[in-house]
Amino acid sequence: MVIKGKTEVGGAAVRGSEIRGELAAPPRVRAAVRMAISPGRDAAFSSQKSALSESPRTKKFPLTEEELFYMNCRAAYLTVFKSSLENIISKEQLYLALQHAGRNPSQKTINKYWTPQTAKLNFDDFCIILRKEKPTSKSELLKSFKQLDVNDDGSILHTDLYKLLTKRGEKMSREEVNAIISLADVNADGKFDYIKFCKLYMTTIEQCLKTTVEKLEVDSQLKRQQFGSHTEGSPERDPSPVPKPSPRIIRKTDQETFSNKGKPSPWISVDTALYILKENESQANLQLMCFTELRNREVFGWTGELGPGIYWLIPSTTGCRLKKEIKPITEEAQLVYRDETGELSLTKEFRSTLLDIFEVIDLDGNGLLSLEEYNFFELRTSGEKCDEDAWAVCRDNFDTKKNELTRQGFMDLNLMEANDREGDPRDLWVTLHSMGYNKALELTEACPFIIDIYADKCKPRIKAVHMEACSGQLEKAICKSVLNKGEARVMDGYENIIVHTYKRDTWITSVIENKSDNKVIIHINNELSKNCVNNRGLNIFAVEVASKSTMVCQHVMPLNERQEWIYHCVYSLVS
């Protein structure tokens, strides 16, 4: 069964993750000079560690290089915008944001990135730019100014400075040059002291970065705000990218639930994707909007903009790391026992597993099961729904609160089922197997997940509903995403058969498109691949593709992510 999150969104403003260009630009004098005109507003930011050295948070948890980089990116971004959810919508904003980040872009660089086709850039784009753009250093600034210092005495005549800045390169206006010359600390006797200017410039950078980072530390709203594909804090301290508290943020009980009873989480390596489709005229007419391409350990996310409407959120996994268990369990766990009085009771191990299941089906995280949530459980385990009359009987016989079933009520419901069968656990095992548990009460064939949504300009309503397994919506969504994002290659000798391959850092998906009028059988050989595992469990297999259709051929992941993996697949038509 696949859960469909049906979300009604009224103009959600979140961020995107598409990069639109490659940047590489040398430092320029003009931008550096302009940035010092108004240090309070146009001060730049760099990735210097010293600016964060006194932060209360970093004293307790030293920042990694990666965290430091994103903290500084965000600090720079928030000096230009009120929120990291806002987009850059003009060349001027891009120029200013890069200046605040300690970069010194030329107009050529800005034009190279902001093309006529560019409508907006987001925080993720900004971070990628900063990875490629080196921050301006004091030595680079001095070197640039020295080229203008004809007397080599550490200063430049105002007349020469004016002439150079208004006549050469990216010309500055008269007002801009006058603003520089009016800076008393770096101007005296008709000369511009560029050594003092460079010192002032770098000090301003560091101080402004420190001030903005401290503001992030004390401003709880900004601190909680999600930014790009990265989280506030390291994965070890805060594994969730959720921007603000909500009922489904992993609580202590959730961590215990999802930790496999104290062992390291077995699901960190399980890939997850969330496909977002928009419902148009009917449920049969769905438009693929996007899918989660961002990853931070076991957290997968997407940021972008969604207009008003109803959206389907379809979670999935490739099945490379999460498959039906083959190895047999020799010893079966005990589910029920009879006490001294002969009464039937649930074992401690079974009760613990039922609590885990309760946490999974408690979709809103309020500690209670509504009829909708309970039917999510029933559809998965029995394929049938509980109607209003049956739910009323359930409420009359088991512990409820606010017309919803409590944890104890859920326990008693399962105990009643055991009593109905006079202790025979076979029906209980059907439930457990349906929820992904093996005979040892280990969750090996399912992966618990949480979908959390944050919208800047509205409050989305989300509910879980049943989606028929035969609807094919997930298969269609995967095919569309690969056709949109992947590389296409025509099979040798068959122009109507196209193999589309979408490659990510951690997995590869291939889709076969058959444009011919006849069905085809494609032979797939992965024997030349190294350190790879696919969802089919075979290196050599064949697939049948109907005419005028597309189908997912295979998903491939590294067997060991810490080692090099090589994907090499040979496709051939079976005659």
N, C-alpha and C positions, 0 to 999 in steps of 0.2 A: 504493500500500500504506500502511496505517496501522499504526503500532506500538501494541500494547496492552501497557502496563506492568502486569503482574499482581502486585499487591503484597499481601502478607499482613501485616496490622497487628495488633498486640496491645495496643490501647489507646493510640493515639498522642495525645499531649496537645500540641496546637498552638493557634494563635489564630484567631479569626474576624474578620470585617470588616463586620459589619452594625451600623449606627448606629440607635439606638432613640429618639432624641428631640432636641429643640433647646433649648439652654440660653442664658439671658441673665439675669444676676443682678447687682445692685449690690453693692458691698462692704459687709460688716456688721462692726460692732465686736466682737460676741460671739466670732466665729470667730478674729479676730485676737488677742484677749486670750487665748483658750484655747491658741492655738498657742505662745505664749511661756511657758506654764507649765513645759513640759519641752523646752527647746531641743534637747537631744540626741536626742530621739525624735520630737517633733512639729514640728520646724522646717520652715518652708515653703521652696519653691523658686520662683524667678521666672526670666524669660528674660534676665537681665542678662548682658551680654557680659563684664563685668569678672571674673566668677567663672571664666571659662575662659581668661583672658588669659595665665596662666602655664603652661598645660598643655603638656607636651613635644610633643604631637602638633600642637597648633595653632601652635606656633612654626614648625614645619616646613611645615605645610599649613594656612593660615588657613581657618577654617570659614565656610561660607556661612550666610546667615540661616536657610535651611531645615535645614541640618545642625545648627546651634546649637539651633534649636527642638526637634528630635527628640532631641538629646543631653540637653537639659534635661528633656524629657518622661520619658525613660528613667531619668535620674538620680532623678527624683521617684518614679517607679513602683517602682524597686528599693529605696527606703527603706521601702516597705510590704510588698513581696513579694520572695521569694527569686529569682524569675525573671520576666522579662517575658512568659513563656509562661503564667503563672498568671492566672486570671480574678478579677475583682472579684465577690464573691458576696453582698455585703450593702450596705445603705445606709451602715453605719458605715465599711466599707472604702472606699467611694466618697468619703465625706466626708473621710476621712483622706488619701486619695491626692490629692484636689484641694487640700487644705491644704498638703501637701508641695510642690505645684506652684505655690505662691504665690497660689492663688485663695482667695476668702473666701465660700464658698457659703452661702446661707440654707437653712433647712430647706424652704422653699417651692421653692427651686431643686432640691434633692435629690429631693423628691417629684415634681416636674415631670418629672425625668429617669428616676428609678427608680419606674416605675409598677407596679401589681399584677401586670402581665404580664411584668415583667422578671425573669429568672432569673439572669443574669450579664452582665457587661460585660468586654471584653478591652482589650488595650493600644491597638489601633487606635481603639476607641471613646473611650478616654481621651484620645488625641491630638486627636481631632476636637472633643471637649469643650473642650480647652484652647485650641484655635484660636478658639473663640467666647467663651470666658471671659477677660476681661482680668485680668492679674496685679494684685494689690493694690500700690499705690504708697504711698510715705511721705506724700505730700500728701493722698491720699484718706483714709488713716488719721487724719491730723491733723484733717482736716475733720470726720470722724465724731466724734472725741472732743471737738472744739470745741463741738459741739452740746450736750454734757453739762457743759461748763465755764461755769457760771453767773457766775463772777467774772472770767472771761477772764484768768487768771493762769498758765495752763499746767498746772493741777492740778485734781484732783477729790477732794472729801472721801470718805473711805472709806465713810461712812454713805450718801452720795449714790450712790456707785458700787455699793454693795451693793443699794440700793433699786432703781436703774435696771436692774441686770443680773438681778435675781431677780423683778422685778414686771412688766417691760415686754418686748414683743417675744418673742423666743425665750428663754424664761427659763432662767437658769443655776441650778445647784444651789448650796447653801450651801458644799459642799466646793470647788467650782470657784472661787467668789469668794474663799474663804479662801486658796486657793493663789495667787491673783493678789496679794492683799494681803500675803502673806508674802514676796513678792519684794523683797528689801532694796534692790536697786539703783534701783528705781523707786518706792519707798514711804518716806515719812518724815513724822513729825509728824501722823499720821492722814490724810495726803493721798497721792493717786496721781499721780505725775508722768508724764503721758501723752506729753510731748515726749521724755523719756528712754526711755520704753517703745517709742515708735515707732522711735527710733534703734537701740535694742537689737534690736528685731524685724527691721528691715531688715538689720542687720549679721549676725544669725543666719542669715537667709535666704541671704545671699551666701556665708557661710563654709560652711554645710552643702552648698550646691550645689557649691562648689569641692571640698570633701572627697569628695563622692560621685562627681563626674566624675573626680577623680584615682584613685579606687578602680577605676572602669571602665577607666582607662588601664593600670593595673598588673595587673588581674585578667584574664588571657587568656581564661578560660572565659566570663566575662560579655561580654568584648569580641567574641568570636566568635559569641555567641548572636544569633540572628535576632530582630528585634523589629518586629512589625507589618509594614507594607508597605514599610518603609524600611531602608536599609543603613547600616552603620557606615562613614562616609566618603562622599565624593562619587562620582558615577558615573564620573568620569574616573579616580579613583584605585582604585576597587573596583567594577567593573561587576556583580559577582555578589552576590545576597542570601544566599548559602549561609552558614549559621551556623557551620560547623566544617569543617576540612579533610576532603576525601574524594577518592577516585581521580578523580572526574570534574570537580573544580574546574578551570577553564580554566588550564592551565599555559602556559609560554612557548611551547611548541611548538603548543599549541592556538590561542594568539593569532595566531601566524604562519599556522596553517592557516586560521583563520576570518577573516583580514584581507584575503583576496583578493590575496595576494602583495604586501603593503605598502600597498595602497590603503585608504582609509577603508571600514569595514565596510558592504557594500551591504544588510545585513539589519536594520539598526537600525529602518528604517521598516516592516519586515514584522511585521504583527500576529500574535500567537500566543495560542492558548487551550488550556488543558488541562482536559478534562472528567473528573471523578472519579465513577465509577459503582461501586456495590457489587454483587457477585455474591451472589445469594441461593440459590435451589435449583438453578439451572442457569445456564449462560452465556447462555441466551436470555432469562432473567428478570433484568434489570439495573435497579437503582434509581439514578437520578441523585442524587448527594449534593451536588455543588457544582461550580463551575468557577472558573478564575482571573479575578478581577476587579481585581487589583492590578497596577500597572505602574510600573516605574522604568526609563525608557529602553527598551532592548531586553529587559529582564527582566520576565517576567510571573509572578505568583505567587498563591498562596492560602494562608491560614492558618486553622486551625479545629480541631475535634476529630473524630476518627474512632475508632469502636469497633473491637473485634476483628473480623477478617474478611478477605475477599479483595476487592481493589479493582482496577478497570480504570482506567488512566490513558491517556486518548486525546488526543494532541496534534493540533492542527489550525490552519489559517490560513484567513481568509476568502477569500483569492484575489484581493483587491483590488489588492494590491501585488506578488503573486507569481503570474505567469501564464505560459502557454506563450509563448515568444518568437516574435514575428512577423517581426522584421527578419532578413533572410538574412545568413549569414556568408559573405563572399566568399572568404576564404582559410582553408583547412582546416589545422589543426595536424598536424604529423607525429608519429606515435606510435612508429614503429620505424624502424631503419636497419640497414644491414650495415656492419660494421667492415672494417678492412683485410684480415682473414682470411676475410671472407665470412660471419662469424657474425652472427646477428640479435641486435640489442640494442634496449633501450627508450630513447627520447630523454629528455633531461633534463627537458623539460616534462611528458612523460607520467609519468615517475617521480614528479615533484612532485605531480601530480594524484592518482596512486595512493596516495601517502602521506596526502593529504588525505582520500581515501575511507577509508583504513585507520583514521584517527582517528575518523571518523564511525561506522563499524561496530564499532569496539572499544568496546562498550557499557559495560564496567566500567572502562575506562581503564587497564588493566594492561599495555598494550603488546603484547598477544598476542590471537589470535583463537581462541576456543573453537569447537567444532562448532556450538553454538547461535548464536553471533555470525556465523559464516560462513554459516549457513543464512539468517539475516536478510538478508545480502547476496545470496545465491542466489535467494531468493524474490522479491526486488525486481528483480533483473536478468534472471532466466531463468524464474521462476515454478515452479522445481523445487527439491527439497531434496537435499542430499548425505547419503546413508545412512552407517551406521557402517563398512561395508566400503570404500566409496569414501574415507571420511575416513582409514581406516587406510593406504590406498595413498598418499594425500596426505601423511600424516605420514612415510611411508617415503621419499618422493622429494623433499620440500622441508624447508627448515630449520624445526624446531619446538623448543619449549621447554616442558617440563611438559605434553606432549601437546597443545600449542596452537601455532598457526601464528605465526611471527614476521613482522616487516615484510619482511625479506629473502625469507622463504618466500612471502609474498603477491606480491612482485615477480616471483619466479621462476615462480609459478603463471601469471601473466599473460603472461610471456615464453614459457612452454610453449604457451599458447593461440595466440600469434602464430606460433610455429614450426609448430604443427599445421596452420596455414592458409598456411604458406610465406610469411609476411610480409603476407598480406592482412589489413588492419586492420578489416574490416567487423564482425566479431564483437566486437572491442574497442570499436568505436563504439556497438554496441548496449548494452554495459555502461555506457559513459559517459553515453549519453542517458538510460538508466534511472536513473542517479544524479543527473540534473539538469544535466549539462554540455552546452554547445554545441560546435560544431565548432572554436571557438577555445580550447577547454579552459577556458571561464569557467563558473562555477557560477551559472547564471541561472534555473533552473527548480526549484531546491530550496533549502531553508534549513536549515543545520545547527542543531541545538538540543541542549541538555543538560537532562535532568530530574534535579533533586537533591531528595532528601527528607530532612527532619530531624524526628525524633520525640523527645520529651522522656522518655518512660517506656518505650520499647521500641526494638528495632532491627528495622525493617521489612526484609523480603526482597523484592527487586524483580528481575524478569526480563522480557526482551522476548520476546513471542510474536507469531506472525502472526495477523492478524485479517482475515477474508475481506472483500474490498471490497464485496461484495453484501450483507453482513449488515445494513446500515442502522443500526448502533449509533450512529455519529457523527451522522447526520441526526436520529435520535430524541433524542439528548442535546441537540443544539442547539435543537430544537423545545421540549423540556421546559424548558430553561433560559430561553428567551424567554417561554414561557407562564407560568412561575413569577415572573419578574422584570419582564416588560415591561408596557406599557400596552395594553389591549384596546379595539378600536373596531369596532362593527358596520358593515359596508359599507352605504351608503345604499340603503334599499329591500330589503335582503336580510338578514334577521335570522339566518339560518343560516350566513352567511359572516362570519367575524371576522378582522380584521387585528391581529396582536399585534406591537408595536414595542418593542424593547429598545434604549435609548440609553445609550451610554458616552461618555466624553470624546473618544475617538479613533475610534469606529466605531458604526454603527447596524445592527442586524439586524432584519428583518421576517419574520414567519411567518404564513402564511395557514391558517386552520382552516376546513374545510368540514364542517359538521354535517348537511348535507342528504343525501338518499338518492341523489343523482345527481352525477356528476362535473361540474366547472365549469371554465371557461376565464376567467382573470382577465387583463385588460389593465393593464399598469403603465406609467405615464408619469412620468419624472424630469426633464422638460425645464425645469421651473421651479427645480430645484436649482442651486446655485452652488458652484463649487470642490469638486465631488464626483466620486468615481470609485466604480463598483460592480463586484462580482465577475463580472457578466455581460458587461461591456464595451459595453453598449447603454443608451441613455437611454429607449428605448421597446421593450418586449418583452411577451410573454404567457406565462403558465404554466398548466398543466393540473393541477388538484387533484382527486384521486380522492374518491369519497364517503366520509364518515365518517373523514377523515384530515387530517393536517397536513403542511405542507411548507415548507421554507425558501424564501422568495421572493427575497430579495436581501440582500447585505451592502453597506454604503456607508461610505466613509471620505473624509476630506478629501484632495483632490489635493495640496494644500500645507498642512501642519499649522500653518505660521506665519501663515497668512491666515485670515480669517473664512470659514466654510463654512455654507451654508444647505441643509437637507434639506427638499425639498417633493415629495411623491409623491402621484399621483392614481391611485386604483384604480377600475376599472370592469369590469362583467361583459360578456363577449362574448356576444351573443345568438345 
